[in-house]
Amino acid sequence: DKGRLDLSKYNDLKDEFPDDLAETEHADSSKPGIRQDELGRVCLENMRMWSDARGAGWIAYRPKDKKNPRPDSSKWMSAYRLGSWRLAFLMAHLQRDLFAG
């Protein structure tokens, strides 16, 4: 799909990110994957964290604009599938920027 990351192309990055799936390992447990020095500075517009019985990670949303009046397109980055909250956050951040064009 145009404008969507193909996560299979980033599999080699998994080894570069430590297993940080424990909630106690994060500067802010409501924003896992964001480093201490990024808190309050990183833009989370059109992004959110999710955690439920099916999984957890970050979601990037296509922004609402004239071409897309309903932001119904999203990409979910699973921290468990990617092996790291940090990698899930970075991939969602990149996806959000791609959506914004």
N, C-alpha and C positions, 0 to 999 in steps of 0.2 A: 504494500500500500504506500502510495506516495506520501512522503513526509513522516514516515514512521521508521524508527530504528529497527534494524534486524538484529535482535539480541544474539543470534548465533555467531555473528561477526565479532562479538566482544568476549567470547568464552575464554580466550587466553588471558583476559584481565582478571579473572577470578582468582588466580594464584597470587596476584599482586596485592590483594586486599585480605587482611586478617579476618578470621571468623569473629565477628563482633555482634553475634545475634543475642547475647544476653543484655537485657535492658539496663543492667547496672553499669554497663561499660560506656554509657553515653553521657555527654555533657548535659543534655536535656532529654529526659525519657519521652517527652511528647514530640520530640524532633530527632529521632534516632538517625544516625549517619551524618549529622551536622556537627562539625568540630566546634570546640569551645570558642575559638577566635572568629568563627563565622556567625555565631548566635547574634541576632539583632542586626546583622549586616547583610545576610543573604536574602535575596528576594524569593518569597514563596508564593507569589501570585500565580494562579493557575496550577498549583500543586497542592497535594495534601498527603498526609500519612494515613495509612489504613491498617487495621489489625482486627481480625475476626477469626471465627472458627476455621475458615478455609485458608487463611494465610495472613501475611503482613508484608508491608512494603510502602512504596511511594507511588502516587498516581499523578501523571501529567495530563492536563486538559488542554485541548485546543482553545485558544482564547476566542471570546465572542467578539465579532466585528461585522462589518457590512456584508462580507462574503459568507460569513458563518454566524447568522444571528442567534443560533442556539448552539452553545458549546457542547455538542453531544459526542464529540470524539475524544477519546482518552486512551492512554496507554498505561498499563499497570506493570510496575517493576517489583517483582517479588524478592524480598530480602532473603528468603529461604532458597529460592531457586538460584539466585545470584551468589548466595553464600555470605553476603555481607550487607549490612544496612548502609554502609558508606557507598558501596558500589550501586546499590539500588537508588540511593539519593542522587548520586552523580548522573546516573543514566536517566532518571526522571527529569532532572534539571536540563540535561542535554535535549531530551525529547521535547520538553516544554519550549525550549528555545527554537527548535526546529519547527514546531507547530506555529510559533509566532512569526517565523519566516524572516 
